[in-house]
Amino acid sequence: MIDGADPLQVLLRITLPLSIPALTAFAVITVQAAWNDFLWPLIVSTSPQTRVVTVGIALLQGQRNTPFNLLMMGSFLATVPMLILFVVLQRYFIEGVSTSGIKR
């Protein structure tokens, strides 16, 4: 404000760059929580084509014959996108988590 910046410039040049690590950490945690959601997709999926991975894995379990090889492969494939997201955004995630616990 002292240098003649309007509120939009302050937001875009000061506030947003300083809050990127915290916003990235929040995004990773939110996406992971939505990805692991089970109950809502189980309720709203009406056909096998609309089921998500976690519901499909749960429906593979049987009373007598459970294909553990398919369960393990499905669990691995359900984990891979979250691992890729974390590896790509790891720097921002760690920075956001580490700076949020500091008291000034």
N, CA, C and O atoms as CSV, one atom per row, in Angstrom:
chain,resi,resn,atom,element,x,y,z
A,1,MET,N,N,0.827,-1.176,0.000
A,1,MET,CA,C,0.000,0.000,0.000
A,1,MET,C,C,0.882,1.253,0.000
A,1,MET,O,O,0.529,2.270,-0.597
A,2,ILE,N,N,2.036,1.168,0.679
A,2,ILE,CA,C,2.926,2.325,0.735
A,2,ILE,C,C,3.514,2.627,-0.641
A,2,ILE,O,O,3.697,3.791,-0.997
A,3,ASP,N,N,3.813,1.577,-1.418
A,3,ASP,CA,C,4.424,1.765,-2.735
A,3,ASP,C,C,3.408,1.998,-3.835
A,3,ASP,O,O,3.779,2.031,-5.009
A,4,GLY,N,N,2.153,2.158,-3.497
A,4,GLY,CA,C,1.137,2.457,-4.494
A,4,GLY,C,C,0.443,1.233,-5.057
A,4,GLY,O,O,-0.217,1.322,-6.092
A,5,ALA,N,N,0.576,0.110,-4.406
A,5,ALA,CA,C,-0.090,-1.094,-4.895
A,5,ALA,C,C,-1.541,-1.109,-4.431
A,5,ALA,O,O,-1.852,-0.773,-3.288
A,6,ASP,N,N,-2.418,-1.504,-5.343
A,6,ASP,CA,C,-3.815,-1.631,-4.954
A,6,ASP,C,C,-4.034,-3.000,-4.296
A,6,ASP,O,O,-3.133,-3.839,-4.319
A,7,PRO,N,N,-5.198,-3.237,-3.720
A,7,PRO,CA,C,-5.430,-4.505,-3.009
A,7,PRO,C,C,-5.245,-5.751,-3.882
A,7,PRO,O,O,-4.798,-6.783,-3.384
A,8,LEU,N,N,-5.579,-5.674,-5.164
A,8,LEU,CA,C,-5.391,-6.817,-6.049
A,8,LEU,C,C,-3.909,-7.129,-6.247
A,8,LEU,O,O,-3.522,-8.298,-6.249
A,9,GLN,N,N,-3.086,-6.111,-6.413
A,9,GLN,CA,C,-1.642,-6.323,-6.555
A,9,GLN,C,C,-1.042,-6.883,-5.276
A,9,GLN,O,O,-0.148,-7.727,-5.337
A,10,VAL,N,N,-1.509,-6.437,-4.133
A,10,VAL,CA,C,-1.033,-6.977,-2.859
A,10,VAL,C,C,-1.384,-8.459,-2.759
A,10,VAL,O,O,-0.574,-9.266,-2.303
A,11,LEU,N,N,-2.588,-8.807,-3.184
A,11,LEU,CA,C,-3.005,-10.201,-3.151
A,11,LEU,C,C,-2.163,-11.059,-4.085
A,11,LEU,O,O,-1.693,-12.128,-3.696
A,12,LEU,N,N,-1.971,-10.594,-5.315
A,12,LEU,CA,C,-1.275,-11.401,-6.314
A,12,LEU,C,C,0.242,-11.444,-6.122
A,12,LEU,O,O,0.867,-12.448,-6.463
A,13,ARG,N,N,0.835,-10.407,-5.599
A,13,ARG,CA,C,2.299,-10.345,-5.523
A,13,ARG,C,C,2.864,-10.638,-4.140
A,13,ARG,O,O,4.046,-10.956,-4.012
A,14,ILE,N,N,2.041,-10.536,-3.106
A,14,ILE,CA,C,2.557,-10.755,-1.747
A,14,ILE,C,C,1.844,-11.914,-1.062
A,14,ILE,O,O,2.480,-12.883,-0.648
A,15,THR,N,N,0.540,-11.812,-0.946
A,15,THR,CA,C,-0.206,-12.784,-0.154
A,15,THR,C,C,-0.225,-14.163,-0.805
A,15,THR,O,O,0.052,-15.158,-0.136
A,16,LEU,N,N,-0.545,-14.242,-2.088
A,16,LEU,CA,C,-0.645,-15.533,-2.760
A,16,LEU,C,C,0.684,-16.281,-2.820
A,16,LEU,O,O,0.696,-17.475,-2.520
A,17,PRO,N,N,1.808,-15.654,-3.189
A,17,PRO,CA,C,3.072,-16.411,-3.176
A,17,PRO,C,C,3.468,-16.919,-1.787
A,17,PRO,O,O,4.074,-17.984,-1.672
A,18,LEU,N,N,3.133,-16.170,-0.735
A,18,LEU,CA,C,3.472,-16.623,0.609
A,18,LEU,C,C,2.561,-17.750,1.087
A,18,LEU,O,O,2.948,-18.527,1.960
A,19,SER,N,N,1.365,-17.848,0.529
A,19,SER,CA,C,0.438,-18.881,0.983
A,19,SER,C,C,0.408,-20.118,0.091
A,19,SER,O,O,-0.376,-21.030,0.355
A,20,ILE,N,N,1.231,-20.182,-0.953
A,20,ILE,CA,C,1.254,-21.349,-1.842
A,20,ILE,C,C,1.584,-22.641,-1.097
A,20,ILE,O,O,0.895,-23.635,-1.325
A,21,PRO,N,N,2.593,-22.696,-0.219
A,21,PRO,CA,C,2.851,-23.965,0.490
A,21,PRO,C,C,1.672,-24.430,1.340
A,21,PRO,O,O,1.360,-25.620,1.360
A,22,ALA,N,N,1.026,-23.528,2.026
A,22,ALA,CA,C,-0.118,-23.923,2.850
A,22,ALA,C,C,-1.290,-24.368,1.986
A,22,ALA,O,O,-1.960,-25.346,2.317
A,23,LEU,N,N,-1.546,-23.676,0.896
A,23,LEU,CA,C,-2.630,-24.066,-0.002
A,23,LEU,C,C,-2.346,-25.411,-0.668
A,23,LEU,O,O,-3.262,-26.208,-0.870
A,24,THR,N,N,-1.087,-25.667,-1.009
A,24,THR,CA,C,-0.721,-26.946,-1.609
A,24,THR,C,C,-0.884,-28.085,-0.619
A,24,THR,O,O,-1.400,-29.143,-0.980
A,25,ALA,N,N,-0.459,-27.894,0.609
A,25,ALA,CA,C,-0.645,-28.926,1.634
A,25,ALA,C,C,-2.132,-29.189,1.849
A,25,ALA,O,O,-2.542,-30.344,1.972
A,26,PHE,N,N,-2.937,-28.143,1.894
A,26,PHE,CA,C,-4.380,-28.303,2.036
A,26,PHE,C,C,-4.973,-29.056,0.846
A,26,PHE,O,O,-5.846,-29.906,1.022
A,27,ALA,N,N,-4.505,-28.750,-0.360
A,27,ALA,CA,C,-5.014,-29.421,-1.557
A,27,ALA,C,C,-4.669,-30.903,-1.554
A,27,ALA,O,O,-5.512,-31.738,-1.884
A,28,VAL,N,N,-3.433,-31.236,-1.183
A,28,VAL,CA,C,-3.031,-32.652,-1.149
A,28,VAL,C,C,-3.871,-33.417,-0.133
A,28,VAL,O,O,-4.335,-34.519,-0.427
A,29,ILE,N,N,-4.072,-32.863,1.037
A,29,ILE,CA,C,-4.860,-33.541,2.071
A,29,ILE,C,C,-6.320,-33.672,1.638
A,29,ILE,O,O,-6.935,-34.712,1.876
A,30,THR,N,N,-6.885,-32.647,1.013
A,30,THR,CA,C,-8.273,-32.685,0.568
A,30,THR,C,C,-8.475,-33.690,-0.554
A,30,THR,O,O,-9.447,-34.445,-0.535
A,31,VAL,N,N,-7.579,-33.713,-1.525
A,31,VAL,CA,C,-7.688,-34.670,-2.628
A,31,VAL,C,C,-7.547,-36.090,-2.111
A,31,VAL,O,O,-8.263,-36.986,-2.557
A,32,GLN,N,N,-6.636,-36.303,-1.178
A,32,GLN,CA,C,-6.456,-37.644,-0.626
A,32,GLN,C,C,-7.687,-38.090,0.155
A,32,GLN,O,O,-8.063,-39.260,0.087
A,33,ALA,N,N,-8.307,-37.201,0.879
A,33,ALA,CA,C,-9.524,-37.549,1.620
A,33,ALA,C,C,-10.666,-37.872,0.662
A,33,ALA,O,O,-11.426,-38.810,0.904
A,34,ALA,N,N,-10.796,-37.114,-0.414
A,34,ALA,CA,C,-11.842,-37.399,-1.397
A,34,ALA,C,C,-11.556,-38.697,-2.149
A,34,ALA,O,O,-12.475,-39.445,-2.483
A,35,TRP,N,N,-10.274,-38.959,-2.413
A,35,TRP,CA,C,-9.898,-40.179,-3.133
A,35,TRP,C,C,-10.205,-41.419,-2.294
A,35,TRP,O,O,-10.609,-42.445,-2.841
A,36,ASN,N,N,-10.022,-41.342,-0.992
A,36,ASN,CA,C,-10.241,-42.484,-0.122
A,36,ASN,C,C,-11.675,-42.600,0.374
A,36,ASN,O,O,-11.983,-43.500,1.155
A,37,ASP,N,N,-12.548,-41.714,-0.059
A,37,ASP,CA,C,-13.941,-41.765,0.377
A,37,ASP,C,C,-14.586,-43.051,-0.117
A,37,ASP,O,O,-14.386,-43.450,-1.265
A,38,PHE,N,N,-15.348,-43.690,0.737
A,38,PHE,CA,C,-15.945,-44.977,0.391
A,38,PHE,C,C,-17.476,-44.944,0.456
A,38,PHE,O,O,-18.146,-45.451,-0.444
A,39,LEU,N,N,-18.020,-44.360,1.498
A,39,LEU,CA,C,-19.454,-44.460,1.733
A,39,LEU,C,C,-20.285,-43.740,0.676
A,39,LEU,O,O,-21.238,-44.314,0.149
A,40,TRP,N,N,-19.946,-42.505,0.361
A,40,TRP,CA,C,-20.728,-41.758,-0.617
A,40,TRP,C,C,-20.695,-42.405,-2.002
A,40,TRP,O,O,-21.758,-42.555,-2.605
A,41,PRO,N,N,-19.530,-42.801,-2.544
A,41,PRO,CA,C,-19.554,-43.493,-3.841
A,41,PRO,C,C,-20.307,-44.825,-3.791
A,41,PRO,O,O,-20.899,-45.230,-4.791
A,42,LEU,N,N,-20.293,-45.509,-2.648
A,42,LEU,CA,C,-21.036,-46.758,-2.523
A,42,LEU,C,C,-22.534,-46.509,-2.600
A,42,LEU,O,O,-23.275,-47.313,-3.165
A,43,ILE,N,N,-22.980,-45.389,-2.029
A,43,ILE,CA,C,-24.408,-45.072,-2.027
A,43,ILE,C,C,-24.878,-44.626,-3.413
A,43,ILE,O,O,-25.940,-45.053,-3.866
A,44,VAL,N,N,-24.115,-43.783,-4.085
A,44,VAL,CA,C,-24.605,-43.182,-5.324
A,44,VAL,C,C,-24.304,-43.987,-6.576
A,44,VAL,O,O,-24.918,-43.738,-7.613
A,45,SER,N,N,-23.389,-44.935,-6.524
A,45,SER,CA,C,-23.094,-45.710,-7.735
A,45,SER,C,C,-24.182,-46.750,-7.955
A,45,SER,O,O,-24.450,-47.583,-7.089
A,46,THR,N,N,-24.796,-46.689,-9.116
A,46,THR,CA,C,-25.912,-47.575,-9.419
A,46,THR,C,C,-25.543,-48.680,-10.396
A,46,THR,O,O,-26.278,-49.660,-10.523
A,47,SER,N,N,-24.427,-48.543,-11.082
A,47,SER,CA,C,-24.031,-49.567,-12.049
A,47,SER,C,C,-22.529,-49.813,-11.933
A,47,SER,O,O,-21.809,-48.974,-11.391
A,48,PRO,N,N,-22.056,-50.932,-12.425
A,48,PRO,CA,C,-20.608,-51.211,-12.352
A,48,PRO,C,C,-19.743,-50.186,-13.095
A,48,PRO,O,O,-18.568,-50.017,-12.768
A,49,GLN,N,N,-20.312,-49.508,-14.084
A,49,GLN,CA,C,-19.541,-48.522,-14.843
A,49,GLN,C,C,-19.300,-47.240,-14.047
A,49,GLN,O,O,-18.372,-46.491,-14.353
A,50,THR,N,N,-20.116,-46.981,-13.038
A,50,THR,CA,C,-19.974,-45.742,-12.277
A,50,THR,C,C,-19.269,-45.932,-10.943
A,50,THR,O,O,-19.143,-44.975,-10.179
A,51,ARG,N,N,-18.813,-47.121,-10.649
A,51,ARG,CA,C,-18.141,-47.360,-9.369
A,51,ARG,C,C,-16.715,-46.843,-9.397
A,51,ARG,O,O,-16.049,-46.850,-10.433
A,52,VAL,N,N,-16.261,-46.393,-8.233
A,52,VAL,CA,C,-14.870,-45.956,-8.102
A,52,VAL,C,C,-14.013,-47.136,-7.663
A,52,VAL,O,O,-14.532,-48.211,-7.365
A,53,VAL,N,N,-12.711,-46.934,-7.626
A,53,VAL,CA,C,-11.774,-48.023,-7.373
A,53,VAL,C,C,-11.994,-48.655,-6.005
A,53,VAL,O,O,-11.993,-49.880,-5.882
A,54,THR,N,N,-12.183,-47.835,-4.980
A,54,THR,CA,C,-12.313,-48.396,-3.633
A,54,THR,C,C,-13.562,-49.257,-3.485
A,54,THR,O,O,-13.531,-50.281,-2.804
A,55,VAL,N,N,-14.654,-48.853,-4.114
A,55,VAL,CA,C,-15.878,-49.660,-4.068
A,55,VAL,C,C,-15.683,-50.946,-4.852
A,55,VAL,O,O,-16.131,-52.009,-4.421
A,56,GLY,N,N,-15.023,-50.862,-5.991
A,56,GLY,CA,C,-14.753,-52.063,-6.785
A,56,GLY,C,C,-13.890,-53.064,-6.048
A,56,GLY,O,O,-14.123,-54.270,-6.130
A,57,ILE,N,N,-12.891,-52.570,-5.327
A,57,ILE,CA,C,-12.025,-53.464,-4.547
A,57,ILE,C,C,-12.826,-54.136,-3.435
A,57,ILE,O,O,-12.660,-55.329,-3.182
A,58,ALA,N,N,-13.682,-53.382,-2.783
A,58,ALA,CA,C,-14.487,-53.954,-1.700
A,58,ALA,C,C,-15.455,-55.008,-2.226
A,58,ALA,O,O,-15.723,-55.995,-1.541
A,59,LEU,N,N,-15.976,-54.812,-3.421
A,59,LEU,CA,C,-16.923,-55.773,-3.977
A,59,LEU,C,C,-16.238,-57.030,-4.514
A,59,LEU,O,O,-16.918,-58.007,-4.828
A,60,LEU,N,N,-14.927,-57.026,-4.624
A,60,LEU,CA,C,-14.203,-58.230,-5.041
A,60,LEU,C,C,-14.165,-59.290,-3.943
A,60,LEU,O,O,-13.962,-60.471,-4.228
A,61,GLN,N,N,-14.355,-58.883,-2.712
A,61,GLN,CA,C,-14.278,-59.831,-1.602
A,61,GLN,C,C,-15.519,-60.712,-1.595
A,61,GLN,O,O,-16.647,-60.229,-1.697
A,62,GLY,N,N,-15.286,-62.004,-1.474
A,62,GLY,CA,C,-16.392,-62.950,-1.421
A,62,GLY,C,C,-16.408,-63.677,-0.092
A,62,GLY,O,O,-15.510,-63.507,0.733
A,63,GLN,N,N,-17.438,-64.493,0.112
A,63,GLN,CA,C,-17.518,-65.244,1.353
A,63,GLN,C,C,-16.533,-66.398,1.367
A,63,GLN,O,O,-15.879,-66.654,2.378
A,64,ARG,N,N,-16.429,-67.089,0.252
A,64,ARG,CA,C,-15.558,-68.260,0.223
A,64,ARG,C,C,-14.327,-68.063,-0.659
A,64,ARG,O,O,-13.211,-68.394,-0.260
A,65,ASN,N,N,-14.531,-67.538,-1.825
A,65,ASN,CA,C,-13.425,-67.352,-2.759
A,65,ASN,C,C,-13.100,-65.866,-2.867
A,65,ASN,O,O,-13.868,-65.087,-3.433
A,66,THR,N,N,-11.976,-65.497,-2.329
A,66,THR,CA,C,-11.529,-64.112,-2.414
A,66,THR,C,C,-10.257,-64.078,-3.248
A,66,THR,O,O,-9.262,-64.694,-2.865
A,67,PRO,N,N,-10.261,-63.371,-4.383
A,67,PRO,CA,C,-9.059,-63.289,-5.219
A,67,PRO,C,C,-8.069,-62.266,-4.637
A,67,PRO,O,O,-8.098,-61.084,-4.978
A,68,PHE,N,N,-7.199,-62.757,-3.753
A,68,PHE,CA,C,-6.277,-61.838,-3.072
A,68,PHE,C,C,-5.312,-61.172,-4.035
A,68,PHE,O,O,-4.891,-60.039,-3.801
A,69,ASN,N,N,-4.951,-61.863,-5.124
A,69,ASN,CA,C,-4.050,-61.229,-6.087
A,69,ASN,C,C,-4.709,-60.005,-6.733
A,69,ASN,O,O,-4.047,-58.990,-6.951
A,70,LEU,N,N,-6.007,-60.096,-7.039
A,70,LEU,CA,C,-6.707,-58.941,-7.607
A,70,LEU,C,C,-6.913,-57.838,-6.570
A,70,LEU,O,O,-6.856,-56.652,-6.894
A,71,LEU,N,N,-7.151,-58.237,-5.325
A,71,LEU,CA,C,-7.298,-57.235,-4.261
A,71,LEU,C,C,-6.004,-56.456,-4.055
A,71,LEU,O,O,-6.024,-55.234,-3.907
A,72,MET,N,N,-4.890,-57.162,-4.045
A,72,MET,CA,C,-3.602,-56.483,-3.844
A,72,MET,C,C,-3.248,-55.593,-5.032
A,72,MET,O,O,-2.741,-54.487,-4.844
A,73,MET,N,N,-3.509,-56.060,-6.246
A,73,MET,CA,C,-3.220,-55.241,-7.422
A,73,MET,C,C,-4.141,-54.026,-7.477
A,73,MET,O,O,-3.698,-52.932,-7.830
A,74,GLY,N,N,-5.408,-54.203,-7.136
A,74,GLY,CA,C,-6.326,-53.073,-7.096
A,74,GLY,C,C,-5.928,-52.054,-6.048
A,74,GLY,O,O,-6.022,-50.848,-6.280
A,75,SER,N,N,-5.482,-52.531,-4.893
A,75,SER,CA,C,-5.024,-51.612,-3.844
A,75,SER,C,C,-3.791,-50.845,-4.294
A,75,SER,O,O,-3.659,-49.652,-4.019
A,76,PHE,N,N,-2.899,-51.524,-4.978
A,76,PHE,CA,C,-1.697,-50.856,-5.499
A,76,PHE,C,C,-2.080,-49.794,-6.524
A,76,PHE,O,O,-1.577,-48.671,-6.477
A,77,LEU,N,N,-2.970,-50.148,-7.449
A,77,LEU,CA,C,-3.382,-49.186,-8.479
A,77,LEU,C,C,-4.164,-48.015,-7.890
A,77,LEU,O,O,-4.128,-46.912,-8.436
A,78,ALA,N,N,-4.871,-48.242,-6.779
A,78,ALA,CA,C,-5.580,-47.144,-6.131
A,78,ALA,C,C,-4.622,-46.220,-5.387
A,78,ALA,O,O,-4.937,-45.053,-5.156
A,79,THR,N,N,-3.463,-46.734,-5.013
A,79,THR,CA,C,-2.487,-45.943,-4.267
A,79,THR,C,C,-1.578,-45.120,-5.185
A,79,THR,O,O,-1.101,-44.056,-4.789
A,80,VAL,N,N,-1.340,-45.600,-6.393
A,80,VAL,CA,C,-0.375,-44.968,-7.305
A,80,VAL,C,C,-0.690,-43.494,-7.591
A,80,VAL,O,O,0.231,-42.680,-7.526
A,81,PRO,N,N,-1.936,-43.096,-7.904
A,81,PRO,CA,C,-2.168,-41.664,-8.168
A,81,PRO,C,C,-1.851,-40.769,-6.976
A,81,PRO,O,O,-1.347,-39.661,-7.161
A,82,MET,N,N,-2.135,-41.224,-5.762
A,82,MET,CA,C,-1.820,-40.414,-4.582
A,82,MET,C,C,-0.310,-40.314,-4.371
A,82,MET,O,O,0.186,-39.265,-3.961
A,83,LEU,N,N,0.420,-41.386,-4.646
A,83,LEU,CA,C,1.876,-41.320,-4.548
A,83,LEU,C,C,2.458,-40.356,-5.561
A,83,LEU,O,O,3.370,-39.592,-5.243
A,84,ILE,N,N,1.939,-40.386,-6.774
A,84,ILE,CA,C,2.427,-39.468,-7.813
A,84,ILE,C,C,2.117,-38.025,-7.430
A,84,ILE,O,O,2.969,-37.148,-7.579
A,85,LEU,N,N,0.911,-37.773,-6.941
A,85,LEU,CA,C,0.548,-36.424,-6.502
A,85,LEU,C,C,1.457,-35.942,-5.377
A,85,LEU,O,O,1.901,-34.793,-5.383
A,86,PHE,N,N,1.734,-36.813,-4.415
A,86,PHE,CA,C,2.593,-36.421,-3.307
A,86,PHE,C,C,4.024,-36.165,-3.778
A,86,PHE,O,O,4.646,-35.198,-3.337
A,87,VAL,N,N,4.555,-37.003,-4.659
A,87,VAL,CA,C,5.926,-36.814,-5.135
A,87,VAL,C,C,6.048,-35.513,-5.919
A,87,VAL,O,O,7.042,-34.798,-5.786
A,88,VAL,N,N,5.048,-35.203,-6.732
A,88,VAL,CA,C,5.093,-33.974,-7.532
A,88,VAL,C,C,5.022,-32.738,-6.635
A,88,VAL,O,O,5.714,-31.749,-6.878
A,89,LEU,N,N,4.185,-32.798,-5.603
A,89,LEU,CA,C,3.971,-31.626,-4.740
A,89,LEU,C,C,4.671,-31.754,-3.390
A,89,LEU,O,O,4.319,-31.048,-2.445
A,90,GLN,N,N,5.648,-32.639,-3.289
A,90,GLN,CA,C,6.297,-32.915,-2.002
A,90,GLN,C,C,6.962,-31.679,-1.412
A,90,GLN,O,O,6.848,-31.428,-0.212
A,91,ARG,N,N,7.645,-30.918,-2.230
A,91,ARG,CA,C,8.362,-29.746,-1.722
A,91,ARG,C,C,7.401,-28.755,-1.080
A,91,ARG,O,O,7.657,-28.260,0.018
A,92,TYR,N,N,6.290,-28.463,-1.766
A,92,TYR,CA,C,5.312,-27.530,-1.222
A,92,TYR,C,C,4.605,-28.106,-0.005
A,92,TYR,O,O,4.317,-27.385,0.950
A,93,PHE,N,N,4.324,-29.403,-0.038
A,93,PHE,CA,C,3.628,-30.047,1.070
A,93,PHE,C,C,4.468,-29.990,2.340
A,93,PHE,O,O,3.964,-29.613,3.397
A,94,ILE,N,N,5.736,-30.358,2.249
A,94,ILE,CA,C,6.625,-30.346,3.420
A,94,ILE,C,C,6.821,-28.921,3.915
A,94,ILE,O,O,6.836,-28.682,5.123
A,95,GLU,N,N,6.970,-27.975,2.999
A,95,GLU,CA,C,7.151,-26.574,3.393
A,95,GLU,C,C,5.901,-26.034,4.085
A,95,GLU,O,O,6.000,-25.312,5.078
A,96,GLY,N,N,4.722,-26.387,3.558
A,96,GLY,CA,C,3.491,-25.919,4.163
A,96,GLY,C,C,3.252,-26.511,5.536
A,96,GLY,O,O,2.782,-25.817,6.437
A,97,VAL,N,N,3.567,-27.779,5.707
A,97,VAL,CA,C,3.381,-28.423,6.999
A,97,VAL,C,C,4.391,-27.900,8.013
A,97,VAL,O,O,4.049,-27.689,9.176
A,98,SER,N,N,5.633,-27.690,7.579
A,98,SER,CA,C,6.658,-27.238,8.519
A,98,SER,C,C,6.471,-25.785,8.940
A,98,SER,O,O,6.773,-25.437,10.081
A,99,THR,N,N,5.985,-24.937,8.050
A,99,THR,CA,C,5.790,-23.539,8.427
A,99,THR,C,C,4.504,-23.320,9.207
A,99,THR,O,O,4.377,-22.311,9.901
A,100,SER,N,N,3.548,-24.232,9.113
A,100,SER,CA,C,2.289,-24.021,9.827
A,100,SER,C,C,2.436,-24.264,11.323
A,100,SER,O,O,1.600,-23.795,12.095
A,101,GLY,N,N,3.464,-24.979,11.757
A,101,GLY,CA,C,3.633,-25.257,13.181
A,101,GLY,C,C,4.524,-24.269,13.911
A,101,GLY,O,O,4.726,-24.397,15.118
A,102,ILE,N,N,5.056,-23.293,13.205
A,102,ILE,CA,C,5.968,-22.325,13.815
A,102,ILE,C,C,5.165,-21.186,14.431
A,102,ILE,O,O,4.322,-20.585,13.766
A,103,LYS,N,N,5.424,-20.891,15.689
A,103,LYS,CA,C,4.771,-19.749,16.343
A,103,LYS,C,C,5.725,-18.567,16.303
A,103,LYS,O,O,6.917,-18.711,16.571
A,104,ARG,N,N,5.204,-17.420,15.973
A,104,ARG,CA,C,6.048,-16.226,15.860
A,104,ARG,C,C,5.651,-15.215,16.893
A,104,ARG,O,O,6.244,-14.138,16.963
